[in-house]
Amino acid sequence: MLDAVTEARRLAQSRPLAAITSGPELAPGPAVTTDDRAALAAWVRNAVSTYHHPVGTCAMGPNPGHGAVTDARGSVHGIENLTIADASIMPTIPTATTNLPTIMLAEHIGRRL
């Protein structure tokens, strides 16, 4: 995990990404330097956890050139008659479990097909 955090920081500070981000790093934050492996390890132990309801793995949007996998109706760009109607197209993790929001999303998309 320490290597992963170090690599994520390196990538975030690279020219392409640094140009589109603003403000200080949120976590672990500038107070925990990459050189201080003990402090970084302490942060990892306190902050890193698992989440068993992943969402947002298929970006929704009008332009596949900008990373969108589906349009606003869940139709996959470039593949006819393929629709995604699950938590993968949710832009953020709901504040509760994903079960009911996923059912709602699927019902809404299903009505539009």
Phi, psi and omega per residue, in radians:
M1 nan -0.610 3.121
L2 -1.100 -0.732 3.098
D3 -1.134 -0.655 3.128
A4 -1.133 -0.753 3.120
V5 -1.146 -0.726 3.112
T6 -1.068 -0.782 3.131
E7 -1.170 -0.713 3.106
A8 -1.065 -0.724 3.094
R9 -1.113 -0.758 3.134
R10 -1.034 -0.788 3.133
L11 -1.130 -0.749 -3.121
A12 -1.118 -0.490 -3.131
Q13 -1.603 -0.043 3.130
S14 -1.225 2.746 -3.058
R15 -0.923 -0.846 -3.093
P16 -1.064 -0.746 -3.096
L17 -1.433 -0.673 -3.133
A18 -1.053 -0.502 -3.131
A19 -1.215 -0.376 -3.097
I20 -1.942 0.066 3.084
T21 -1.921 2.762 3.106
S22 -2.467 2.697 3.105
G23 1.415 3.046 -3.108
P24 -1.307 2.781 3.064
E25 -1.034 2.367 -3.109
L26 -1.426 -0.712 -3.106
A27 -2.589 2.323 -0.006
P28 -1.269 -0.147 3.087
G29 1.679 2.840 -3.070
P30 -1.133 -0.322 3.135
A31 -1.238 -0.386 3.124
V32 -1.836 1.814 -3.097
T33 -1.448 2.701 3.129
T34 -1.142 -0.552 3.134
D35 -1.179 -0.475 -3.103
D36 -1.545 1.430 -3.062
R37 -1.076 -0.551 3.130
A38 -1.175 -0.783 3.124
A39 -1.171 -0.676 3.114
L40 -1.132 -0.728 3.106
A41 -1.114 -0.689 3.105
A42 -1.116 -0.725 3.112
W43 -1.103 -0.782 3.141
V44 -1.028 -0.808 -3.133
R45 -1.054 -0.641 -3.116
N46 -1.456 -0.552 -2.948
A47 -1.787 -0.547 -3.017
V48 -1.407 2.284 3.094
S49 -2.584 3.119 3.115
T50 -1.821 2.769 3.051
Y51 -2.421 2.147 -2.974
H52 -1.668 0.218 3.126
H53 -2.258 1.164 -3.095
P54 -1.153 2.549 3.087
V55 -2.423 2.988 2.974
G56 1.287 0.439 3.139
T57 -1.489 -0.175 3.103
C58 -2.206 1.740 -3.095
A59 -1.076 2.425 3.103
M60 -1.785 2.366 3.110
G61 2.989 3.009 -3.059
P62 -1.393 -0.301 -2.968
N63 -2.154 1.840 3.100
P64 -1.118 -0.405 3.087
G65 -1.133 -0.347 3.092
H66 -1.833 0.335 3.043
G67 1.717 -0.036 -3.138
A68 -1.241 2.289 3.115
V69 -1.610 -0.665 -3.125
T70 -2.211 2.844 2.996
D71 -1.505 -3.039 -3.075
A72 -1.145 -0.260 3.125
R73 -1.767 0.117 3.114
G74 1.503 0.012 3.128
S75 -1.294 2.276 -3.116
V76 -1.272 2.251 3.115
H77 -1.089 2.293 3.041
G78 1.459 -0.046 3.127
I79 -2.262 1.979 -3.115
E80 -1.192 2.529 3.043
N81 1.049 0.475 3.042
L82 -2.101 2.112 -3.102
T83 -2.183 2.424 3.053
I84 -1.843 2.216 -3.131
A85 -2.386 1.009 3.124
D86 -2.473 -3.012 -3.050
A87 -1.144 -0.264 -3.115
S88 -1.128 -0.380 3.133
I89 -1.727 0.059 3.055
M90 -1.244 2.332 -3.097
P91 -1.285 -0.457 3.138
T92 -2.478 2.834 3.101
I93 -1.290 2.221 3.092
P94 -1.095 2.793 -3.129
T95 -1.298 -0.181 3.082
A96 -2.100 -2.977 3.086
T97 -1.086 2.797 -3.053
T98 -1.466 -0.127 -3.038
N99 -1.008 -1.048 -3.087
L100 -1.145 -0.762 3.077
P101 -1.045 -0.608 3.114
T102 -1.177 -0.729 3.087
I103 -1.079 -0.779 3.114
M104 -1.044 -0.804 3.130
L105 -1.052 -0.822 -3.134
A106 -1.118 -0.709 3.091
E107 -1.093 -0.762 -3.125
H108 -1.124 -0.820 3.132
I109 -1.165 -0.709 3.134
G110 -1.036 -0.631 3.115
R111 -1.175 -0.452 -3.084
R112 -1.516 -0.217 -3.109
L113 -1.343 nan nan
